[in-house]
Amino acid sequence: MKKTFALQFALTLLISALKGQGPEITSWVMNTNGATGFGGIETNVQQVNYTNTDVYVSCTCIPGYDIGPWTGNPNTPANQNFVFKITRNPQENTGTKTATGLGHIGVWINGVSIFNAKDAFSYNNLGIWHQDAVLVEGPSFDECLGHPAPNGEYHTHLNPTCLYDDLDDQKHSPIIGYSFDGFPIYGAYGYAATDGSGGIKKMGSSYQLRSITQRNSLPDGTSLNNQQQGPVVSINYPLGYYIEDYEYVQGLGDLDEFNGRFCVTPEYPNGTYAYFVTLNEQGDGAYPYVLGPNYYGTVQSGNTGFQSGHNNIPSSASTYTPSTSLGEILENEDILIYPNPSRQGQLINIQSVQLFEELQIIDISGKIIFNVRAESLENHNLSKYLEAGNYHLRLSSGSFTVTKKILVLNN
């Protein structure tokens, strides 16, 4: 019988301000000091308000990092004064799915808009063969893979590479945005299995290029007459020039036709439906990039359609106080783990006086073997049985995470 040891936690928590505040409230990149960016416009998210049912995100659509230039694009980013409304109780749409139309379909955690895979043009303006914005407009993207729309709305159609460490394949990617159906959007890396086990892997798209030379049918098999057909596949119109060049193959990758899956994530240990950005082997965007052609969930009114995204904040809404100080504490103040390294059968103590929202213990394969939300802790003295090995203790506060190593040696 393998030996085990009891892990005793002595945690002093200050959590009253965090109760009832999930990641849909705390994940945003807040501008707390009036910092400005492109054009002297305030950057990131200026304010987050919330009720029991919705979160209201006030933002300019200007990120806190440098943007531009945009080769061949005459448009200039402008302050959009958005107030996006995100439901706190997202639900699957069990009826006819809503298409992810032109314009914003979600928002990154820094307040920048997410667009779908299309640009605004189709072959012969028939609305049948839609140009892939990443391929066609890609030369106008800046180093952060964004560019401004004619109305000045700075946005990306794919992975926002300057927003987070998108090359970190050693841990689950963070929440980097929310779709307008209320479900979270993660970076490219998730747990291999939907139950949180199996280590970390890059989430694969289940779309692939069709094996066609003539554009005389749609991905669902619909045959087209001569007028409806697209141009022959060629150097000028290569496969991938139109999004209809792709087909969904169930089970081809990790994700479904909406580019998501129901799974355990660090922020949702009981599971949630979540979208993931998709990348190819070279680290470039892979269709459908963020969301698929349709939303998985039910989309509220107020964010979609022409000149949308200017919702009214209810007078009863609470204002979120950003946890910048929490992140600073977590980063700069010691978390005591002693003895460390330890030996099998030896009691280990972990002491922390930091504010945090979630505590996890993760084994070397990336599997979460212990997870607790701060607001659920009634007794700060906890015990957990672990085998010898390497572990990570992860404390999270909003979008900030600190990780400490724990080593348990064989006797």
Disulfide bonds with the S-S distance in Angstrom:
Cys144-Cys162 2.13
